Amino acid sequence: RKNLNSLSVSRVDQLRNTHPEVASIIDRWIDPLAPWRSRSHDLSEFVRQFKRLPVQRRHNKAENSLALWLLDQGRKFRAGRLTELQITELKSIDVRVANKLIV
């Protein structure tokens, strides 16, 4: 049985190019936090662009989704389920994000 580490870089690239979903799966194998990092980046961009935290709004699904993700990060923080790296990254986005983790 082969694992991803036993494949050559070119073979991994070939697999990644077969389908976007395969590429996503491979990316998660290589970096399990890749989806989390993507959402963290989305949050950072949102705060930078709108100068506020996302809120739950029925008419804006993207903002609603991001607000729920941030709420979930606060729950995970309080339960001790975020890594130090994740905590540091979230706190570095904005002081309001840091405060949201604690509440």
C-alpha positions in Angstrom: 0.0 0.0 0.0 1.4 3.3 -1.1 1.1 6.6 0.7 1.4 10.1 -0.7 5.0 10.4 0.6 6.1 7.5 -1.5 5.0 9.1 -4.8 7.2 11.3 -6.8 6.4 15.0 -7.2 5.6 14.5 -10.8 3.2 11.7 -10.0 1.5 13.8 -7.3 1.1 16.6 -9.9 -0.4 14.2 -12.4 -2.9 13.1 -9.8 -3.7 16.7 -8.8 -4.4 17.6 -12.4 -6.9 14.8 -12.9 -9.8 16.6 -11.2 -10.3 19.7 -8.9 -11.7 17.4 -6.1 -8.6 15.2 -6.3 -6.4 18.2 -6.1 -8.3 19.3 -3.0 -7.9 15.9 -1.3 -4.2 15.8 -2.1 -3.8 19.3 -0.7 -5.5 18.2 2.5 -3.2 15.2 2.8 -0.2 17.5 2.3 -1.4 20.2 4.7 -4.4 19.1 6.8 -4.9 22.8 7.9 -5.2 24.0 4.3 -9.0 24.5 4.4 -8.6 26.2 7.8 -5.9 28.5 6.4 -8.2 29.4 3.4 -11.0 30.4 5.7 -8.7 32.4 8.0 -7.4 34.2 4.8 -11.0 34.9 3.8 -11.7 36.4 7.3 -8.6 38.5 7.1 -9.6 39.8 3.7 -13.1 40.5 4.8 -11.9 42.5 7.9 -9.4 44.4 5.7 -12.0 45.3 3.1 -15.0 46.1 5.3 -13.2 47.3 8.5 -15.5 45.1 10.6 -16.2 41.5 11.5 -18.7 39.5 9.5 -22.2 39.1 10.9 -24.9 36.6 10.3 -27.2 38.0 7.6 -29.7 36.1 5.6 -29.2 38.0 2.4 -25.4 37.5 2.3 -24.5 33.8 2.4 -20.8 34.3 2.1 -20.7 36.8 5.1 -23.1 34.6 7.1 -20.8 31.5 6.5 -17.7 33.5 7.5 -19.5 34.7 10.7 -20.5 31.2 11.6 -16.9 30.0 11.0 -15.6 32.7 13.3 -18.2 31.7 15.9 -17.0 28.1 15.6 -13.4 29.1 16.1 -14.3 30.8 19.3 -16.0 27.6 20.5 -12.9 25.6 19.5 -10.6 28.1 21.3 -12.6 27.9 24.5 -12.6 24.1 24.3 -8.8 24.0 23.8 -9.1 22.6 20.2 -7.1 25.2 18.3 -3.4 24.9 17.9 -1.1 27.7 19.0 -0.4 28.5 15.4 -4.2 28.9 14.7 -4.7 31.1 17.7 -1.8 33.3 16.7 -3.0 33.6 13.2 -6.5 34.5 14.2 -5.3 37.0 16.8 -3.1 38.6 14.2 -6.0 39.4 11.9 -7.5 42.1 14.1 -8.0 42.9 17.8 -11.8 42.4 17.3 -11.1 38.8 16.1 -8.9 38.2 19.2 -11.8 39.5 21.4 -14.3 37.4 19.6 -12.3 34.2 20.5 -12.6 35.0 24.2 -16.3 35.9 24.3 
